[in-house]
Amino acid sequence: MKSFRYVVVVLALLMSVSLVKAEEVKKGFHFQTRQKESWMEILTIPMDILIIHG
């Protein structure tokens, strides 16, 4: 089950990164100022998944 959890976290990270990239394309250079916020959002998503599956 641990390997499954790892896979879920990796998938969540990949999805988050692609979502952030899409946001970056939409917002252009405004992304630079939001970068720290976005990384915090990315980090909270796998944590939520771990809590749900844990």
N, C-alpha and C positions, 0 to 999 in steps of 0.2 A: 504493500500500500504506500510505502514511502516513495517509491519510484513514481507512482501515479501522481502523488502530491507534487513532486518535483516537476513533472510534465505539465501539470495544471498551472503552476507558477510561471514556468517558461512561456507557455502559451499566453497567459495573461500579460506578461511583460511584452511579448511580441505584439499583441493586439494593442496594448497601450501605446507602444512606440509608434505603430502605424497610425493610430488615432492622433497622436501629437503631431506627427508629420503632416497629416491632413490639415490639422489646425494651422500649422506653420504655413502651409501653402495658402490657406484662406486669408490669414491675417498678415502675411508678409513679414515685415521686419518688426512688427509689434511683438512677435514671438520672443525676441531676445529678452524683453522685460519680464515676460511671463515664465521664462524657462524654469526658474526655481520652483514656482507654484506647480507647474506641470510635472516636474520630477517628484514632488511630494504626492501629487495625485497618483502617479504611476506606482509609487511605493505603497500607497494605501490599498490599491486594488488587490495585489497578491495577498496582503495581510487579511483582507476581508474574505478571500477565497479560502485561506488557511483556517480561518475561524469557522467558516461554514462547514468545511470538510473535516476539520479537526474534531 
